[in-house]
Amino acid sequence: MIIKIILAFFGSIFPAILFNIDRRKIFLAGLCGAIGWAIYQLLFYFTQSPIIASFFGAIAIGIYSESLARIIKTPAFGFLIPGIFPLVPGYKAYTALRHIVENNLSAALDKGILTLAVAGSIGFGIMFSTAIFKMIFSGKRVKRI
Amino acid sequence: MDIKEVAEIATAAGEILLRNGAEAYRVEETIKKICNSYGYEGECISNSTGIFISVITPDGHMVTSVKRINQRDVDLYRIERINSFSRDLINNPLSYEEAKKVLKDIYNAPNFSLGVRIFAASMTAFVYTLFFNGTVLDALVSAIISIGIYYVLDKLSKAGMFQFLLYYLSGLIIGAVSLGLQLLIPQINMDNVITGAIIVLLPGVAFTNGIKDILYGDYVSGSAKLSEAILIIVAMGVGIATALSLLLKWI
């Protein structure tokens, strides 16, 4: 399991290089992916549900990147994008596709809906944490102006 | 500074942001900030294919500028530079020439070289094949495939090829090559190779930014980005499915 967290760390660093991230933030971006995956694994262990685990993993990534964005004054999605890479349901999507090719449509529907649910829960997790941060900080910004 | 010059600077900054995959609210906020820091009022609408800017003087004069964006990429570094550029302008309004020069610098900022990016793409495939329980051999094959795919994609997208076709072809190549290699070397598991290789192509940025745009109320921009993400996924999936269904029947 530790190995998977280390892999998630590297799995966030290399996509970040493809997106031309600032060289000084490569390590922090990798940490984002590792934290997200650690939370995912923890919740998957307790609930056995990939949907709930992805939701909380995405919330953790959102909180990490939004708070880091405020600390070092940089756009949040420089950490958000590399961080969600380990959570993206690539394997599930491919399995659904494989079932379609093999003409096994009920299994494909099963996997396809699971893929959509996981992708949606990642989206909602990010939305959730971003919305909370926006709510807290937008009040302050109005006062400052 | 002249109102026309302000409009030019704001348009150039917005163009760099939008071209490199920023969210709509960030583009609008940045342009407003730039206009405000020169003492004008700015109004801006941005969707993912273009920006409309009006710069308004206190006595009601108005200059409007429209910019159409054709190519979209993802570049976190340039977005960050523009972000800090617009923040600095509030405290320290640069002259027209200076601002122009800074924007040009950002526009021509260094990318990672093609070699480094290809290495990163192959390592991404390598890591994710291991991540999804593949063996080291699967991971190596997947890395080699994604070197080829990334190189071809880079060259073809510069030649201005149609996006759907580009991703369809990548899917086709990934599917065909992995299936072929599995037949040659039976130790390879095709499914693991494919899941590793497609990770590089997944539109994670379009997806998350689309969601963020919708959350901030930019429904046009957000749904455009989400449909772009869905188009890419479907194109890639159809490509892989074509390769697999044709070859599996044929063999």
Interface residues (C-beta under 8 A of the other chain):
Chain A: K4 L7 A8 F10 G11 F14 P15 A16 I17 L18 F19 N20 I21 D22 K73 T74 P75 F77 G78 L80 I81 I84 F85 P86 V88 G90 Y91 A93 Y94 T95 L97 R98 I100 V101 E102 A119 G123 I126 M127 T130 A131 K134
Chain B: A22 E23 R26 V74 D75 L76 Y77 R78 I79 E80 N83 S84 R87 N111 F112 V116 R117 A120 A121 M123 T124 V127 Y128 L130 F131 F132 D191 I194 T195 I198 I199 V200 L202 G204 V205 F207 T208 N209 I211 K212 L215 Y216 I233 G237 I240 A241 L244 S245 L248
